[in-house]
Amino acid sequence: TTTTTTTTTTLDLCYYPVAGQSCPSNHRFCNNSETYCDQENLRISVTSRADCWAAAVDLGGEVYQYTSANNLCKYGNLTDCDEEIELVDVANDAQVYDIDSANGADVLCMIANTTTTSTTTTTTT
């Protein structure tokens, strides 16, 4: 009896989230001392991705997301938003960005899900 087992593991170096994926742990709260903070509801209020990036940097974020359809700006930490598995699909064009890229303009390189396949062949002689 000969048994051959082959295991293949595929791991992409990066997963780049597409528009419409969001990290649910990101938030948009701020305190009223910032110029980009809506004084009424204490949430980030911006009109561009660049303004969102600047606010997220100022608030100490490690990752941020911007939704151009409604100028929604959120930020968070990499502990909760650095893996593909942490993303959820949303009904808008939210995009997760790399806060440390030039002008915060690059999509975040996230840890990709791993795909493992196994094949077992048994031959009896």
Backbone as numpy.savetxt, mean C-alpha at the origin, in Angstrom:
# Nx Ny Nz CAx CAy CAz Cx Cy Cz
10.19 -48.71 -5.48 9.33 -47.54 -5.48 10.23 -46.30 -5.48
9.97 -45.41 -6.40 10.70 -44.16 -6.48 9.71 -43.02 -6.30
10.00 -42.14 -5.39 9.14 -40.99 -5.17 9.93 -39.73 -5.45
9.41 -38.89 -6.32 10.05 -37.62 -6.64 9.11 -36.50 -6.24
9.60 -35.59 -5.45 8.80 -34.44 -5.02 9.49 -33.17 -5.51
8.73 -32.34 -6.20 9.26 -31.07 -6.69 8.42 -29.96 -6.08
9.07 -29.02 -5.44 8.38 -27.86 -4.88 8.94 -26.61 -5.53
8.07 -25.79 -6.04 8.47 -24.54 -6.67 7.87 -23.38 -5.87
8.72 -22.47 -5.48 8.26 -21.29 -4.78 8.58 -20.07 -5.64
7.59 -19.28 -5.91 7.77 -18.07 -6.69 7.53 -16.87 -5.79
8.49 -15.99 -5.73 8.35 -14.79 -4.92 8.78 -13.60 -5.75
7.84 -12.74 -6.09 8.20 -11.52 -6.78 8.86 -10.58 -5.79
9.83 -9.82 -6.27 10.52 -8.89 -5.39 9.61 -7.78 -4.93
8.72 -7.34 -5.80 7.81 -6.24 -5.44 6.42 -6.51 -5.99
5.47 -6.04 -5.25 4.12 -5.93 -5.78 3.79 -4.45 -5.77
3.39 -3.93 -6.92 3.02 -2.52 -7.02 1.50 -2.44 -7.07
0.89 -1.89 -6.01 -0.58 -1.83 -5.98 -1.11 -0.98 -7.13
-2.24 -1.36 -7.63 -2.89 -0.63 -8.72 -3.91 0.34 -8.13
-4.33 1.29 -8.93 -5.37 2.22 -8.49 -6.60 1.41 -8.12
-7.19 1.73 -7.00 -8.34 0.99 -6.52 -8.01 0.00 -5.42
-6.75 0.03 -4.95 -6.36 -0.80 -3.80 -5.92 0.14 -2.67
-6.28 -0.22 -1.47 -6.07 0.65 -0.32 -5.61 -0.15 0.89
-4.88 0.50 1.77 -4.52 -0.08 3.06 -5.54 0.41 4.08
-6.39 -0.46 4.61 -7.42 -0.01 5.53 -6.88 0.58 6.83
-5.61 0.32 7.15 -5.04 0.87 8.38 -4.67 2.34 8.25
-4.56 2.85 7.03 -4.21 4.27 6.86 -5.36 5.14 7.33
-5.03 6.32 7.81 -6.05 7.23 8.34 -5.79 8.65 7.87
-6.72 9.54 8.12 -6.58 10.93 7.64 -6.72 11.97 8.73
-6.55 11.57 9.96 -6.70 12.51 11.07 -5.48 13.43 11.20
-5.72 14.63 11.65 -4.65 15.62 11.89 -5.11 16.50 13.05
-4.19 17.32 13.55 -4.63 18.27 14.58 -4.81 19.63 13.93
-5.47 20.51 14.59 -5.89 21.76 13.95 -4.78 22.79 13.75
-3.54 22.47 14.07 -2.47 23.45 13.90 -1.91 23.46 12.48
-2.15 22.41 11.70 -1.63 22.34 10.35 -2.54 23.08 9.37
-1.93 23.74 8.38 -2.71 24.49 7.40 -3.57 23.57 6.52
-3.16 22.32 6.37 -3.89 21.37 5.54 -4.96 20.61 6.34
-5.16 20.98 7.59 -6.12 20.28 8.43 -7.45 21.03 8.45
-8.51 20.35 8.04 -9.85 20.92 8.09 -10.20 21.16 9.55
-10.40 22.40 9.91 -10.63 22.77 11.31 -11.93 22.19 11.87
-12.88 21.92 11.00 -14.17 21.44 11.46 -14.15 19.96 11.85
-13.51 19.11 11.01 -13.56 17.68 11.32 -12.18 17.07 11.59
-11.13 17.92 11.65 -9.76 17.49 11.95 -9.30 16.34 11.06
-9.53 16.51 9.76 -9.06 15.56 8.76 -8.26 16.30 7.70
-7.32 15.60 7.09 -6.49 16.20 6.06 -7.38 16.66 4.90
-7.15 17.90 4.45 -7.88 18.45 3.33 -6.87 19.02 2.34
-6.72 18.36 1.18 -5.75 18.77 0.17 -6.41 18.77 -1.21
-5.70 19.32 -2.18 -6.24 19.38 -3.54 -5.34 18.70 -4.57
-4.27 18.06 -4.11 -3.39 17.37 -5.06 -2.62 16.26 -4.36
-2.05 15.36 -5.16 -1.23 14.29 -4.62 0.00 14.86 -3.94
0.60 15.89 -4.52 1.80 16.51 -3.94 1.48 17.11 -2.56
0.32 17.73 -2.42 -0.08 18.29 -1.12 -0.32 17.17 -0.11
-0.88 16.07 -0.57 -1.10 14.92 0.31 0.23 14.38 0.79
1.18 14.23 -0.11 2.52 13.75 0.24 3.15 14.66 1.29
3.08 15.97 1.08 3.67 16.92 2.03 3.02 16.80 3.41
1.71 16.65 3.44 1.00 16.51 4.71 1.40 15.21 5.40
1.48 14.12 4.64 1.84 12.82 5.22 3.26 12.86 5.79
4.18 13.49 5.08 5.55 13.64 5.57 5.54 14.45 6.87
4.82 15.55 6.87 4.74 16.42 8.05 4.16 15.70 9.26
3.22 14.81 9.02 2.56 14.07 10.11 3.33 12.82 10.53
4.48 12.57 9.90 5.31 11.44 10.29 4.90 10.12 9.66
4.15 10.18 8.58 3.74 8.95 7.91 4.91 8.25 7.25
4.78 6.95 7.09 5.79 6.15 6.39 5.29 5.68 5.03
3.98 5.81 4.82 3.33 5.47 3.56 2.09 6.36 3.47
1.68 6.65 2.23 0.46 7.43 2.10 -0.31 6.98 0.87
-1.57 7.35 0.83 -2.40 7.06 -0.33 -3.23 8.28 -0.66
-3.46 8.45 -1.94 -4.21 9.61 -2.42 -5.25 9.14 -3.41
-6.45 9.68 -3.29 -7.54 9.38 -4.20 -7.88 10.66 -4.96
-7.55 10.69 -6.24 -7.74 11.91 -7.01 -9.21 12.24 -7.26
-10.07 11.23 -7.29 -11.49 11.47 -7.56 -12.13 12.40 -6.53
-11.64 12.35 -5.30 -12.24 13.17 -4.24 -11.19 13.85 -3.34
-9.92 13.85 -3.77 -8.82 14.46 -3.01 -8.68 13.90 -1.60
-9.00 12.63 -1.43 -8.89 11.98 -0.13 -7.43 11.61 0.13
-6.92 12.02 1.25 -5.52 11.79 1.60 -5.45 11.03 2.92
-4.71 9.93 2.91 -4.52 9.12 4.12 -3.06 8.76 4.26
-2.64 8.48 5.49 -1.25 8.08 5.74 -1.23 7.03 6.83
-0.08 6.35 6.94 0.05 5.32 7.96 1.49 4.89 8.11
1.68 3.71 8.68 3.04 3.20 8.87 3.25 1.94 8.03
4.50 1.64 7.77 4.83 0.49 6.93 4.52 -0.84 7.60
4.47 -0.87 8.92 4.14 -2.11 9.62 2.78 -2.63 9.18
1.85 -1.72 8.91 0.49 -2.10 8.56 0.18 -1.96 7.07
1.16 -1.51 6.28 0.88 -1.27 4.86 2.15 -1.47 4.03
2.72 -2.68 4.11 3.91 -2.95 3.28 3.83 -4.30 2.57
2.69 -4.98 2.69 2.54 -6.28 2.06 1.28 -6.32 1.21
1.37 -7.00 0.09 0.24 -7.14 -0.82 -1.00 -7.67 -0.10
-0.80 -8.60 0.82 -1.92 -9.23 1.53 -2.70 -8.23 2.40
-2.11 -7.09 2.71 -2.78 -6.09 3.56 -3.71 -5.16 2.78
-3.70 -5.27 1.46 -4.51 -4.40 0.62 -5.95 -4.89 0.53
-6.86 -3.94 0.35 -8.25 -4.26 0.04 -8.64 -3.48 -1.21
-9.56 -4.03 -1.98 -10.07 -3.33 -3.15 -11.11 -2.31 -2.71
-11.06 -1.14 -3.32 -12.03 -0.08 -3.02 -12.67 0.38 -4.32
-13.76 1.10 -4.22 -14.54 1.49 -5.39 -14.06 2.80 -6.04
-12.93 3.32 -5.60 -12.43 4.56 -6.18 -11.00 4.35 -6.69
-10.34 5.42 -7.06 -9.00 5.32 -7.65 -7.88 5.56 -6.62
-8.08 5.13 -5.39 -7.04 5.27 -4.37 -5.74 4.64 -4.86
-4.63 5.29 -4.58 -3.32 4.76 -4.97 -2.38 4.88 -3.78
-1.65 3.80 -3.48 -0.69 3.78 -2.38 0.67 4.17 -2.93
1.33 5.13 -2.27 2.60 5.68 -2.75 3.73 5.47 -1.75
4.94 5.51 -2.29 6.18 5.43 -1.51 6.53 6.83 -1.03
6.38 7.08 0.25 6.60 8.41 0.80 8.05 8.88 0.65
9.00 7.93 0.55 10.41 8.28 0.46 10.91 8.43 -0.97
10.06 8.22 -1.96 10.49 8.39 -3.35 10.56 9.89 -3.68
11.19 10.22 -4.78 11.33 11.62 -5.17 9.95 12.27 -5.27
9.72 13.28 -4.47 8.43 13.98 -4.40 7.26 13.06 -4.07
7.57 11.89 -3.51 6.52 10.95 -3.12 5.69 10.45 -4.27
6.25 10.47 -5.49 5.46 10.20 -6.69 5.45 8.74 -7.14
6.28 7.88 -6.55 6.34 6.48 -6.98 5.36 5.61 -6.20
4.76 4.66 -6.91 3.90 3.67 -6.26 4.77 2.83 -5.33
4.24 2.46 -4.18 4.99 1.71 -3.18 5.32 0.30 -3.64
6.58 -0.11 -3.46 7.01 -1.48 -3.69 6.66 -2.26 -2.42
5.68 -3.14 -2.53 5.21 -3.90 -1.38 5.73 -5.33 -1.44
5.76 -5.99 -0.31 6.15 -7.40 -0.25 5.04 -8.20 -0.93
5.42 -8.97 -1.94 4.44 -9.73 -2.72 4.02 -11.00 -2.00
2.81 -11.45 -2.30 2.37 -12.75 -1.82 3.24 -13.83 -2.45
3.49 -14.89 -1.75 4.29 -16.01 -2.25 3.36 -17.08 -2.81
3.73 -17.62 -3.96 2.97 -18.71 -4.56 3.82 -19.97 -4.51
3.30 -21.03 -3.91 4.03 -22.29 -3.82 3.22 -23.39 -4.49
3.88 -24.14 -5.36 3.21 -25.29 -5.97 4.06 -26.53 -5.73
3.41 -27.64 -5.48 4.11 -28.90 -5.25 3.59 -29.97 -6.20
4.53 -30.76 -6.70 4.17 -31.89 -7.57 4.84 -33.14 -7.01
4.08 -34.17 -6.82 4.63 -35.44 -6.32 4.36 -36.51 -7.36
5.41 -37.19 -7.73 5.30 -38.30 -8.70 5.79 -39.57 -8.02
4.97 -40.60 -8.04 5.35 -41.89 -7.46 5.38 -42.92 -8.57
6.52 -43.59 -8.66 6.67 -44.65 -9.66 6.94 -45.96 -8.93
6.13 -46.98 -9.23 6.32 -48.30 -8.61 6.82 -49.27 -9.67
7.92 -49.93 -9.36 8.47 -50.92 -10.30 8.53 -52.29 -9.69
